[in-house]
């Protein structure tokens, strides 16, 4: 059993090393250094210096050189205790020495007093770190700040606005935004110059470098360190700042948390434009449920002392009904559906003249005779709702129908991290995170479907689907990770458009061409939406092609 466990761990470590090889250009480890002197301020050579991780208990040991200096490199972020020992002198301990990501922490000059090893001088580090070993300028957001600073969307990118020099326009409503979170302008740099990393791995979107696509939920983040300027050469990927996000790891004790955040439209006021147009308050609901758990992996023969193998797990789930912007469109009135355009006015209050395409003259009274209207085309107008905004003092004739939908956009994330310390000189860690986000957008702007009208003009009530006039015109978006297989959707749409076009070219089918002409073609709801039969060889005003 013990041999089998060792083989599994060895294979896991080998895979992690191979997988991390392409990302080895950047790390998140820091360093600790200092100098040891006696009471006469003379340097002490050969003093034993121990660096102890206060969370996991693992330690590293070194000795001071001929100048009394000591250096610990490749130190993982976290709180540490620095212990200095030498025979004939009292033991010195410096607790709560926090090592941020990519920071060289100087503990300064450590003075040992003459005495016995049983005597210990203990100091506790407090306050901010003053960087004296490099010229880089950085900022740090600790786990305590992440827990205590309120952010509506619980997105780490939105939290960057608490730092000086950061300009963020609009915070997101939920982690990850729609297809990633747009990063802010930092110190006047372009957002496309930012570099976002998670545990040293770059998380910028390849197609849109200003978008952070490797979202990590709040409760899985240990700290966020931002290299603002004058940083070292290892951060030469872009000309802008580097944001290092470090995930949490397990410790010697089991620790966990659970949370539930809720937002509801009952706690909100209605929008000004909704009130102006008489539109009710939209549904606005966000429910975020999550939990975390971390600690030592209970393997008696491998991790009996609870200081070699640790795990951390985080789950974050979001259910939401997110309101879209208020939509204002023009739909046919009851009179227009019957062919009566005697009250159809443009934005300037002038009558929209409807002309007979056979004679080129206006219809008498601007009313289309009942015998000239195709009944199938007239029935097709029934998919549009009746106008609900008839006050031209408000609409100015630009629209006559208001609607606002709330989309269900669920999101889930799982984060698992393993830390393995086989020896005091070796440390390995690996992280696996999964992200699920669904974007079931019901509106499609600028797309034509097989029956020849713009689907964006269809009204959508709350969570209802748009009316489907052709069974092959439904579109659904599914997101895995942060990528969207948009190429597949475009190919699918083009194929369906060809099938739909061939479907309507069959003999005896109705073709989507206007039965009458209108002096104001911008009015989509007027007689141009009435359909009738035409000869086969005619030019379609909808597509501009020939059948």
C-alpha positions as CSV (number, residue, x, y, z in Angstrom):
1,X,0.0,0.0,0.0
2,X,2.8,2.4,0.9
3,X,4.7,1.7,-2.3
4,X,1.5,2.2,-4.3
5,X,0.9,5.6,-2.7
6,X,4.4,6.7,-3.4
7,X,4.1,5.7,-7.0
8,X,0.9,7.7,-7.4
9,X,2.5,10.8,-5.8
10,X,5.6,10.5,-7.9
11,X,3.5,10.3,-11.1
12,X,1.4,13.3,-10.0
13,X,4.5,15.3,-9.3
14,X,6.0,14.4,-12.6
15,X,2.9,15.5,-14.5
16,X,2.8,18.7,-12.6
17,X,6.4,19.4,-13.5
18,X,5.9,18.7,-17.1
19,X,2.7,20.7,-17.3
20,X,4.3,23.6,-15.6
21,X,7.3,23.7,-17.9
22,X,5.8,26.1,-20.5
23,X,4.8,28.5,-17.7
24,X,8.1,28.6,-16.0
25,X,8.9,32.1,-17.1
26,X,7.0,33.6,-14.2
27,X,6.6,32.4,-10.6
28,X,4.9,33.5,-7.4
29,X,7.6,32.7,-4.9
30,X,9.4,35.3,-2.9
31,X,12.4,35.4,-0.6
32,X,13.6,36.2,2.9
33,X,17.0,37.7,3.8
34,X,18.8,39.4,6.7
35,X,22.0,39.9,8.6
36,X,23.0,38.5,12.1
37,X,25.2,40.5,14.4
38,X,26.1,40.4,18.1
39,X,25.8,43.1,20.8
40,X,28.9,44.9,19.5
41,X,27.4,45.0,16.0
42,X,29.9,42.5,14.7
43,X,28.6,40.1,12.1
44,X,28.2,36.5,13.3
45,X,29.2,33.6,11.0
46,X,27.8,30.1,11.2
47,X,24.5,31.0,13.0
48,X,21.7,28.6,12.3
49,X,18.6,30.3,10.7
50,X,15.3,28.4,10.3
51,X,12.3,29.5,8.3
52,X,9.1,27.9,9.5
53,X,5.8,28.1,7.6
54,X,3.2,28.9,10.2
55,X,0.4,27.3,8.3
56,X,1.9,24.0,7.2
57,X,4.8,23.6,9.7
58,X,7.4,22.8,7.1
59,X,10.8,24.4,7.6
60,X,14.0,25.3,5.8
61,X,17.4,25.7,7.4
62,X,20.5,27.7,6.4
63,X,23.5,29.2,8.1
64,X,25.0,32.7,7.9
65,X,28.0,33.3,5.7
66,X,31.2,35.2,6.4
67,X,29.3,38.6,6.2
68,X,26.6,37.4,8.6
69,X,24.0,37.3,5.9
70,X,21.4,34.7,5.1
71,X,19.0,34.2,2.2
72,X,16.0,32.0,1.6
73,X,15.0,31.9,-2.1
74,X,11.9,30.4,-3.7
75,X,9.7,30.9,-0.7
76,X,6.0,30.3,-1.2
77,X,3.7,33.2,-0.2
78,X,2.4,33.0,3.4
79,X,3.2,33.8,7.0
80,X,6.6,32.5,8.4
81,X,8.6,32.5,11.6
82,X,12.3,33.3,11.4
83,X,14.4,31.6,14.1
84,X,18.1,32.3,14.6
85,X,20.2,30.1,17.0
86,X,23.9,29.9,18.0
87,X,25.6,28.3,21.0
88,X,26.3,30.9,23.7
89,X,23.6,33.3,22.5
90,X,19.9,33.6,23.2
91,X,17.5,32.3,20.5
92,X,15.8,34.9,18.4
93,X,12.3,34.4,16.8
94,X,10.5,36.8,14.5
95,X,6.9,35.6,14.0
96,X,4.2,36.7,11.4
97,X,6.7,37.5,8.7
98,X,4.4,37.6,5.8
99,X,6.0,36.8,2.4
100,X,3.9,38.2,-0.5
101,X,4.1,36.8,-4.0
102,X,7.2,37.8,-5.9
103,X,8.5,39.9,-3.0
104,X,12.0,39.9,-1.4
105,X,11.3,40.4,2.4
106,X,14.2,41.8,4.4
107,X,14.0,41.1,8.1
108,X,16.8,43.6,8.7
109,X,19.6,43.2,11.2
110,X,19.0,40.5,13.8
111,X,21.0,41.0,17.0
112,X,21.8,38.1,19.2
113,X,22.5,38.7,22.9
114,X,24.9,36.6,25.1
115,X,23.0,34.0,27.0
116,X,21.8,30.4,26.9
117,X,19.8,28.7,24.1
118,X,16.9,28.2,26.6
119,X,16.3,31.9,26.5
120,X,14.3,33.2,23.6
121,X,13.7,36.7,22.4
122,X,10.4,36.9,20.4
123,X,9.4,39.6,18.0
124,X,6.2,39.9,16.0
125,X,6.2,41.6,12.6
126,X,3.6,44.3,12.1
127,X,2.9,47.1,9.6
128,X,3.7,47.3,5.9
129,X,6.8,45.9,4.2
130,X,9.3,48.5,3.1
131,X,11.1,47.2,0.0
132,X,14.8,47.9,0.2
133,X,16.2,45.1,-1.9
134,X,14.8,46.1,-5.3
135,X,13.5,49.2,-7.1
136,X,10.2,47.8,-8.2
137,X,7.0,49.4,-7.0
138,X,4.1,47.1,-6.1
139,X,0.8,47.0,-4.2
140,X,-0.7,44.1,-2.2
141,X,-4.3,43.1,-1.4
142,X,-4.2,40.6,1.4
143,X,-6.7,37.8,2.2
144,X,-8.1,39.9,5.1
145,X,-8.8,42.8,2.7
146,X,-10.5,40.4,0.3
147,X,-12.8,39.2,3.1
148,X,-13.6,42.6,4.5
149,X,-13.9,44.8,1.4
150,X,-17.4,44.5,-0.1
151,X,-17.7,44.1,-3.9
152,X,-21.0,43.6,-5.6
153,X,-19.9,41.2,-8.2
154,X,-17.3,39.4,-6.1
155,X,-14.8,39.7,-9.0
156,X,-11.2,40.1,-8.2
157,X,-10.7,42.5,-11.1
158,X,-13.3,44.9,-9.7
159,X,-11.4,44.8,-6.3
160,X,-8.3,46.3,-8.0
161,X,-10.0,49.7,-7.9
162,X,-9.0,50.1,-4.2
163,X,-5.4,50.5,-5.3
164,X,-3.9,53.9,-6.3
165,X,-3.7,54.7,-10.0
166,X,-6.4,52.2,-11.0
167,X,-9.2,53.4,-13.2
168,X,-12.2,51.1,-13.5
169,X,-15.3,52.2,-15.3
170,X,-18.1,49.8,-14.3
171,X,-17.8,46.9,-11.8
172,X,-19.2,43.6,-13.0
173,X,-22.4,42.1,-11.6
174,X,-20.9,38.6,-11.2
175,X,-17.5,36.8,-11.4
176,X,-16.2,36.5,-14.9
177,X,-18.5,39.0,-16.5
178,X,-20.0,37.7,-19.7
179,X,-17.0,36.1,-21.5
180,X,-14.3,37.3,-19.1
181,X,-13.7,40.5,-17.1
182,X,-12.2,43.5,-18.8
183,X,-9.2,44.7,-16.9
184,X,-8.8,48.4,-15.8
185,X,-6.4,51.0,-16.9
186,X,-3.5,51.1,-14.3
187,X,-1.1,54.0,-14.1
188,X,-2.5,55.4,-17.4
189,X,-1.5,52.3,-19.4
190,X,-3.7,50.6,-21.9
191,X,-5.7,47.7,-20.6
192,X,-4.3,45.5,-23.4
193,X,-0.9,45.9,-21.8
194,X,-1.9,44.3,-18.5
195,X,-0.7,40.9,-17.6
196,X,-3.0,38.8,-15.3
197,X,-1.6,35.6,-13.8
198,X,-3.0,32.9,-11.5
199,X,-0.3,31.1,-9.6
200,X,2.2,32.3,-12.2
201,X,0.2,31.1,-15.2
202,X,-1.0,33.9,-17.6
203,X,-4.8,34.2,-17.7
204,X,-5.3,36.9,-20.4
205,X,-7.6,36.0,-23.2
206,X,-5.6,35.3,-26.4
207,X,-7.9,37.2,-28.7
208,X,-8.7,40.1,-26.4
209,X,-5.6,40.6,-24.1
210,X,-7.5,43.2,-22.1
211,X,-9.9,40.5,-20.9
212,X,-9.1,38.3,-17.9
213,X,-10.4,34.8,-18.7
214,X,-9.2,32.7,-15.8
215,X,-11.7,33.8,-13.1
216,X,-11.0,32.7,-9.5
217,X,-13.7,33.2,-6.9
218,X,-13.0,35.4,-3.9
219,X,-12.8,32.7,-1.3
220,X,-10.2,30.8,-3.2
221,X,-7.7,33.7,-3.3
222,X,-5.0,34.0,-0.8
223,X,-3.6,37.4,-2.0
224,X,-3.3,39.7,-5.0
225,X,0.0,41.3,-5.7
226,X,0.4,44.0,-8.4
227,X,3.7,44.9,-9.9
228,X,3.1,48.5,-10.9
229,X,6.4,49.7,-12.5
230,X,10.2,49.3,-12.3
231,X,9.7,45.5,-11.9
232,X,12.3,42.9,-12.7
233,X,13.2,41.5,-16.1
234,X,11.2,38.3,-15.5
235,X,8.0,40.3,-16.0
236,X,8.9,41.5,-19.5
237,X,5.8,40.0,-21.2
238,X,4.0,43.3,-21.6
239,X,4.7,47.0,-21.0
240,X,2.0,47.4,-18.4
241,X,1.6,46.2,-14.8
242,X,1.5,42.6,-13.8
243,X,-1.3,41.3,-11.5
244,X,-0.3,38.1,-9.6
245,X,-3.3,36.2,-8.1
246,X,-2.2,33.5,-5.6
247,X,-4.7,30.8,-4.6
248,X,-5.1,29.5,-1.1
249,X,-3.5,26.3,0.1
250,X,-4.2,23.8,2.9
251,X,-2.6,24.0,6.4
252,X,-1.9,21.6,9.3
253,X,-5.4,22.2,10.7
254,X,-8.7,21.6,8.9
255,X,-10.3,24.9,8.1
256,X,-13.5,25.6,6.1
257,X,-16.1,28.2,5.4
258,X,-19.6,28.4,3.9
259,X,-21.4,31.5,2.6
260,X,-24.6,32.7,0.9
261,X,-25.0,36.1,-0.7
262,X,-28.4,37.3,-2.0
263,X,-29.6,40.2,-4.1
264,X,-33.3,40.8,-4.9
265,X,-35.2,43.4,-6.8
266,X,-37.3,44.2,-3.7
267,X,-34.3,46.0,-2.3
268,X,-33.8,48.1,-5.4
269,X,-35.5,51.2,-6.8
270,X,-36.9,51.2,-10.3
271,X,-34.8,52.8,-13.1
272,X,-35.6,56.4,-14.1
273,X,-36.3,55.5,-17.7
274,X,-38.5,52.6,-16.6
275,X,-40.6,55.0,-14.5
276,X,-40.7,57.5,-17.4
277,X,-42.0,54.8,-19.8
278,X,-44.3,53.1,-17.3
279,X,-42.3,49.9,-17.2
280,X,-42.4,47.8,-14.0
281,X,-39.3,47.0,-12.0
282,X,-37.5,44.1,-13.7
283,X,-36.6,40.8,-12.0
284,X,-33.1,41.2,-10.4
285,X,-32.0,38.2,-8.4
286,X,-28.5,36.9,-7.6
287,X,-27.9,34.0,-5.3
288,X,-24.3,33.0,-4.6
289,X,-23.7,29.8,-2.5
290,X,-20.3,28.4,-1.8
291,X,-18.0,26.6,0.6
292,X,-14.3,26.0,1.1
293,X,-12.3,23.3,2.9
294,X,-8.6,22.8,3.4
295,X,-6.2,20.8,5.6
296,X,-3.8,17.9,5.6
297,X,-4.4,14.8,3.4
298,X,-5.1,11.9,5.8
299,X,-2.6,9.4,4.5
300,X,-1.1,7.7,7.7
301,X,2.0,6.3,6.0
302,X,2.8,9.3,3.8
303,X,1.6,12.2,5.8
304,X,1.5,11.0,9.4
305,X,3.0,14.2,10.8
306,X,0.6,16.4,8.7
307,X,3.4,18.4,7.2
308,X,3.9,17.0,3.7
309,X,0.7,16.8,1.8
310,X,-2.1,19.3,2.0
311,X,-5.3,20.1,0.0
312,X,-7.7,23.0,-0.5
313,X,-11.1,22.9,-2.2
314,X,-13.5,25.7,-3.1
315,X,-16.9,25.7,-4.7
316,X,-18.7,28.8,-5.8
317,X,-22.2,28.6,-7.5
318,X,-24.2,31.5,-8.8
319,X,-27.9,31.6,-9.9
320,X,-29.1,34.8,-11.3
321,X,-31.8,36.6,-13.2
322,X,-30.0,39.5,-14.6
323,X,-32.1,42.3,-16.2
324,X,-31.1,43.4,-19.7
325,X,-31.4,47.1,-20.8
326,X,-34.8,48.5,-21.6
327,X,-35.6,47.7,-25.2
328,X,-37.8,50.1,-27.3
329,X,-39.1,48.9,-30.7
330,X,-41.9,49.6,-33.1
331,X,-44.5,47.0,-33.7
332,X,-47.7,47.0,-36.0
333,X,-50.7,48.7,-34.5
334,X,-54.2,47.1,-34.7
335,X,-55.1,49.4,-37.6
336,X,-51.9,48.7,-39.5
337,X,-52.5,44.9,-39.2
338,X,-55.8,45.5,-41.0
339,X,-54.2,47.6,-43.7
340,X,-55.3,51.0,-42.3
341,X,-52.3,53.4,-42.3
342,X,-54.4,56.5,-42.0
343,X,-52.9,57.2,-38.5
344,X,-49.4,56.0,-39.1
345,X,-47.1,59.0,-38.5
346,X,-43.3,59.4,-38.7
347,X,-41.0,61.0,-36.1
348,X,-41.9,64.4,-37.4
349,X,-45.6,63.9,-37.1
350,X,-46.2,63.5,-40.9
351,X,-48.4,60.8,-42.4
352,X,-46.5,57.8,-43.8
353,X,-47.9,57.5,-47.3
354,X,-48.5,53.9,-48.6
355,X,-48.4,53.6,-52.4
356,X,-49.9,51.0,-54.7
357,X,-46.9,49.2,-56.3
358,X,-48.9,48.6,-59.5
359,X,-49.8,52.2,-60.1
360,X,-47.3,54.1,-57.9
361,X,-50.2,56.2,-56.5
362,X,-51.2,56.4,-52.9
363,X,-54.0,54.2,-51.7
364,X,-57.2,56.2,-51.1
365,X,-57.3,57.3,-47.5
366,X,-54.0,55.6,-47.0
367,X,-55.9,52.3,-46.5
368,X,-55.0,49.1,-48.4
369,X,-58.1,47.4,-49.8
370,X,-58.9,44.1,-48.1
371,X,-58.7,42.3,-51.4
372,X,-55.1,43.3,-51.9
373,X,-53.9,41.9,-48.6
374,X,-52.5,38.4,-48.5
375,X,-54.1,36.6,-45.6
376,X,-51.1,34.4,-44.8
377,X,-48.9,37.5,-44.5
378,X,-51.5,39.2,-42.4
379,X,-51.7,36.3,-40.1
380,X,-47.9,36.3,-39.8
381,X,-48.1,39.8,-38.2
382,X,-49.9,38.1,-35.3
383,X,-46.6,37.1,-33.8
384,X,-46.0,40.7,-32.8
385,X,-47.6,42.0,-29.6
386,X,-49.8,45.0,-29.5
387,X,-48.2,48.4,-28.7
388,X,-47.9,49.4,-25.1
389,X,-46.3,52.9,-25.4
390,X,-48.7,55.1,-27.3
391,X,-47.9,58.5,-25.7
392,X,-46.0,60.3,-28.5
393,X,-45.1,63.0,-26.0
394,X,-42.7,60.4,-24.5
395,X,-41.9,58.3,-27.4
396,X,-41.5,61.1,-30.0
397,X,-42.7,58.6,-32.5
398,X,-39.5,56.5,-32.3
399,X,-41.1,53.4,-30.8
400,X,-44.4,52.2,-29.5
401,X,-43.4,49.1,-27.5
402,X,-41.3,48.7,-24.4
403,X,-39.9,45.4,-23.0
404,X,-37.2,44.3,-20.6
405,X,-36.1,40.7,-20.0
406,X,-34.2,39.1,-17.2
407,X,-31.8,36.3,-18.4
408,X,-30.9,33.3,-16.3
409,X,-27.1,33.2,-16.3
410,X,-25.9,30.4,-14.0
411,X,-22.2,30.0,-13.2
412,X,-20.2,27.4,-11.2
413,X,-16.6,27.0,-10.3
414,X,-14.6,24.3,-8.6
415,X,-11.0,24.9,-7.4
416,X,-8.8,22.0,-6.1
417,X,-5.2,22.6,-5.0
418,X,-2.6,20.1,-3.7
419,X,0.7,21.0,-2.0
420,X,3.4,18.4,-1.5
421,X,6.6,18.8,0.5
422,X,8.6,15.6,0.2
423,X,11.8,17.1,1.7
424,X,12.6,20.4,3.4
425,X,14.3,21.5,0.1
426,X,11.5,20.5,-2.3
427,X,8.0,21.7,-2.7
428,X,5.4,21.0,-5.4
429,X,1.9,22.2,-5.9
430,X,-0.8,21.8,-8.5
431,X,-4.2,23.4,-9.1
432,X,-7.2,22.3,-11.1
433,X,-10.1,24.7,-11.7
434,X,-13.2,24.2,-13.6
435,X,-15.6,26.9,-14.8
436,X,-19.1,26.6,-16.2
437,X,-21.0,29.6,-17.4
438,X,-24.1,29.6,-19.6
439,X,-25.2,32.6,-21.7
440,X,-28.7,31.9,-22.9
441,X,-29.1,35.2,-24.7
442,X,-32.5,35.4,-26.3
443,X,-31.9,38.5,-28.5
444,X,-29.9,38.4,-31.7
445,X,-29.2,41.8,-33.3
446,X,-28.6,42.0,-37.0
447,X,-29.4,38.4,-37.8
448,X,-32.0,37.4,-40.5
449,X,-33.8,34.2,-40.2
450,X,-35.5,32.2,-42.9
451,X,-38.8,34.0,-43.0
452,X,-37.2,37.4,-43.7
453,X,-37.6,39.6,-40.6
454,X,-35.1,40.8,-38.0
455,X,-35.4,38.7,-34.8
456,X,-34.2,41.7,-32.7
457,X,-37.6,43.3,-33.2
458,X,-39.4,40.4,-31.4
459,X,-40.6,41.3,-27.9
460,X,-39.4,39.0,-25.1
461,X,-41.3,38.9,-21.9
462,X,-39.2,38.0,-18.9
463,X,-38.0,34.4,-19.3
464,X,-40.1,33.6,-22.4
465,X,-38.5,32.6,-25.6
466,X,-38.9,34.5,-28.9
467,X,-41.6,33.2,-31.3
468,X,-40.1,30.8,-33.7
469,X,-41.5,30.9,-37.2
470,X,-39.1,28.2,-38.6
471,X,-38.3,25.2,-36.5
472,X,-34.6,25.4,-37.5
473,X,-34.0,29.0,-36.4
474,X,-33.3,28.4,-32.7
475,X,-29.9,29.3,-31.4
476,X,-28.4,28.4,-28.1
477,X,-25.0,29.4,-26.7
478,X,-23.1,27.2,-24.3
479,X,-19.9,28.3,-22.7
480,X,-17.2,25.9,-21.3
481,X,-14.4,27.6,-19.5
482,X,-14.2,31.1,-20.9
483,X,-14.3,30.2,-24.6
484,X,-17.3,30.2,-26.9
485,X,-17.4,28.0,-30.0
486,X,-18.6,30.9,-32.1
487,X,-17.2,29.5,-35.3
488,X,-19.5,26.5,-34.9
489,X,-22.5,28.7,-34.4
490,X,-21.7,30.9,-37.4
491,X,-21.3,27.8,-39.6
492,X,-24.5,26.4,-38.3
493,X,-26.4,29.6,-38.9
494,X,-25.1,29.8,-42.5
495,X,-26.1,26.2,-43.2
496,X,-29.6,26.8,-41.7
497,X,-30.0,30.0,-43.7
498,X,-29.2,28.1,-46.9
499,X,-31.7,25.4,-46.0
500,X,-34.3,28.0,-45.1
501,X,-33.7,29.9,-48.4
502,X,-34.1,26.7,-50.4
503,X,-37.3,25.9,-48.4
504,X,-38.9,29.2,-49.4
505,X,-37.8,28.8,-53.1
506,X,-39.9,25.7,-53.6
507,X,-42.9,26.2,-56.0
508,X,-46.0,27.4,-54.4
509,X,-44.2,28.9,-51.4
510,X,-44.7,32.5,-50.2
511,X,-41.8,34.8,-50.8
512,X,-41.0,37.6,-48.3
513,X,-41.4,40.5,-50.7
514,X,-43.6,43.6,-49.9
515,X,-47.0,43.8,-51.5
516,X,-46.9,47.6,-51.4
517,X,-44.3,50.3,-51.4
518,X,-43.9,52.9,-48.6
519,X,-42.5,56.4,-48.7
520,X,-40.8,55.9,-45.3
521,X,-39.0,52.5,-45.5
522,X,-37.5,52.9,-42.0
523,X,-40.9,52.0,-40.4
524,X,-40.4,48.2,-40.1
525,X,-43.9,47.6,-39.0
526,X,-45.8,49.1,-41.9
527,X,-47.2,47.5,-45.0
528,X,-43.7,46.3,-46.1
529,X,-44.3,43.4,-43.6
530,X,-47.3,42.2,-45.6
531,X,-46.5,39.2,-47.9
532,X,-47.8,37.8,-51.2
533,X,-46.9,35.6,-54.1
534,X,-44.5,36.8,-56.8
535,X,-43.1,35.3,-60.0
536,X,-40.0,33.1,-59.6
537,X,-37.5,35.5,-61.3
538,X,-37.7,38.6,-59.1
539,X,-35.2,40.6,-57.1
540,X,-35.8,40.3,-53.3
541,X,-35.6,43.6,-51.4
542,X,-34.9,41.6,-48.3
543,X,-31.7,39.9,-49.5
544,X,-30.9,41.8,-52.7
545,X,-30.5,38.5,-54.5
546,X,-32.4,36.8,-57.3
547,X,-34.5,33.6,-57.0
